[in-house]
Amino acid sequence: MIDSCVSIVGGEQQQQQQHKIDEVDHAPSSLLCTENVDHENRICCLLPSITDICVALGLADNIVAVTHECDIQSVLHNRTKQNNDKDSKDNNYVSHGLHIVTKSGLDPSLTQGQIDKAVKSLSEAASENETTPVPSLYPILHEEFQKANPNIVFTQTLCNVCAPTPDQVQSIISATTCISSTSYSKLKSLDNGSSSDSNGNNIQIHSFQPTSLIDVVETFVTVGEICGVGERGKLLKIEFMRKLHEIQNICLSKKHEKTAAEDVECDKSKRVLLLEWLDPPYDGGHWIRDMIEWVGCKNIRIVRSSDGEMPTVKSKEITWSDVYQSDPDVVLVACCGFDLERNVRDALSNYNKFKPLRASKTNRIIACNGDLYFARPGPSLLHGMIVIAQTVYGQDVFSLEQLKSLVGETFIQWKNVDVWKENNTINLVGGCDNVEDIEDIRTTFNKLHKGACEKGQLTYMDPETGYQVFTEVAHRARGRCCGSGCRHCPYDHVNVKDKARKINQPAFLFEGSQDNCFPLLALDHALEGDIKVLFFSGGKDSFLALRALIKTYKQNCKHGRKLCIILLTVFDSESRVIAHQNLPIDVIIRQASHLHLPLIGVPLHRKSSETYIERITLALNVVARKVGLESVRQITALVFGDLHLEHIRCWRDDEISKLGIHHEYPLWKVPYQNLLKDLKESDAQVIVSATTKNYTHVDEEYSAELLQRVERNGGDGFGENGEFHTVVKVWKVSRDVVLDL
């Protein structure tokens, strides 16, 4: 298919490649300034990756022609001089001496299936007549090419359909000029000849065919040598390799850690499948294997017996059955030529094809910018490797400083695609996926379960898997909790040891401390004071609500009234992730454990027919049973950390109030400066855990500066409109200080 991605390198060949990588020496950066650029060079880049390489080599001033898919703004931004060509009526960039010399031959509204059909039709038509060249989907604009008047043309021989080939370039210019043509197969250059036309014009055509990551790196040197800046090419290679090693070392360190920052065990040797097309599916080819394995993961490449002893290194068409049999831990949707938004949209439109995958049930279907991060064999492959690492090891695998050093930016977009979620919307987030916490959950198994119980049946068939599932009737007949985290356990999962990963019904994940510390009461002494359930997400708002609640009782200590606070956290039953905050439930357990506060977890089933209110009711019933209340109505209050969003408060007051329990909003309409001051007094570190805007970044610390930055960009300084979400690392401060006890 299109210009994409992974190399089938055997063990010995792979070791040789690693040896080549490790042989790279360090060179002084001063060499970058010792070469003078030949300003007579007029470069035409028919590959976006070569445009990126030329810009990185300091050759932006020499680029006179690019494709419609190249990063044109990068070329213009990196120029040191302006061209005085005044002929701007044909092209907005001509005044800068830059011509766009290709166009798309396809309607962008076509589906992937329609594009695939068009590509195959072109190939079949050409195969019927060997003398007929395969027309490109991105034809060269003859007139613009002539206006650009290049003397160096860079193109490729990887794909005869999706980018201009040397033959197509020659067919345009051979009538008026003499051409010297060089092909680089795996970057082994051939001797280059030259000749001139009657006007003295000389045009060199250089084509590339990298098949591995090391081949890509050698391209830097080759392009530099062709353009007379060979030392710059070597330095670019050395710097790229240094960054590769830094990424690898960081990933391997993360991989071998027993626990991550939130006490969550890191993924080990995850099996990753990159799909460069969906209809029909194509696996990755060429350099993708190297990228995946470089960060400590296992690349999945579909190999059939028909492939022979030396399978093709190119991306090849596979079937969805092949995909299901490969059973990847992570699936990267990185379709060639498509940006993040298009890949998200196409993944969602193919949701039924992804559903059978285990990765879909663990929220590991990842859409990313396939065109920029994976299909371009150039400097931007570093971004692709960071995407792989973040989706496997977590967003905190790289610090903001490391990201800035590696790729010059701290925000790289990718998205978890939830193929199970109804009414999916495209919300481009840097690694953040939104799981609604106020919604009706997907309809299916709960109605079947209720019907089976009414008939006294012990099992019913799950409509998704076809498996028989025990009903509550069967569990009550057993008379005890078996400890397996059963879907319809009526015993509050009391015997489940690993509750964070196994519970399917609301249950206490942590029962708190047995010590009473004024004004707080332990769970066993709850009836001696007020019982309040705080809806807790692990972020700054619910944390500040907790502090405000405690402060109120401390200030009213003369009344002698005490308080039992129970944290309630809603999370997705399959991914075990908290809504919006994008945090694993383990993080909330760590917070509750440090604070010595009881925590009840409420898993939401996306394939149930229970509503959000029904799940909350079940959780409050667990609370009532635990502390010895006759009814949930005896709970003193439900507490929420809402700040000022009227529609959210109205929804809670209209719907949750039907339970007959008083509501409290201790932060309602409190000025942000007061909240920020209280946050500072807690000494707790607050970190951005998820973001939907490019002016905030995951893993940066929440501060007054961040608040002001968000407000300058038209957002809400506390992220009330979903601009960002946070996690409070309470475990870094003593309990007494962080709770102001």
Buried (B, 14 or more C-beta within 10 A) or exposed (E): BBBBBBBBBEEEEBEEBBEBBEEBEEBEEEEBEEBEBEEEBBBBBBBBBBBBBBBBBBBBBBBBBBBEBBBBEBBBEBBEEEBEBEEEEEBEBBBBBBBBBBBEEBEEEEEBEEBBEBBEEBEEEBEEEEEEEBBBBBBBBEEBBBBBBBBBBBBBBBBBBBBBBBBBBBEBBEEEBBBBBBBBBEBEBEEEEEEEBEEEBBBBBBBBBBBBBBBBBBBBBBBBBBBBBBBBBBBBBBBBBEBBBBBBEBBEEBBEEEEBBBBBEBBEEBBBBBBBBBBEBBBBBBBBBBBBBBBBBBBBBBBEEEEEEEBEBBBBBBEBEBBEEBEBBBBBBBBBBBBBBBBBBBBBBBBEBBEBBEBBBBBBBBBBBBBBBBBBBBBBBBBBBBBBBBBBBBBBBBEBEBBEEBBEEBBBBBBBBBBBBEEBEEEBBBBBBBBBBEBBBBEBBBEBBBEBBEEEEBBBEBEEEEEEBBBBBBBEEEEEBBBEBBBBBEBBBEEBEEBBEBBBBBBBBBBBBEEBEEBBBBBBBBEBBBBBBBBBBBBBBBBBBBBBBBBBBEEEEEEEEBBBBBBBBBBBBBBBBBBBBBBBBBBBBBBBBBBBBBBBBBBBBBBBBBBBBBBBBBBBBBBBEBBEBEEBEBBBBBBBBBBBEEEBBEEBEEBBEEBEBEBBBBBEEBEBEEBBEBBEEBEBBBBBBBBBBEBBBBBBEBEBEBBEBBBEEEBBBBBBEBBBBBBBBBBEBEBEEBBEB
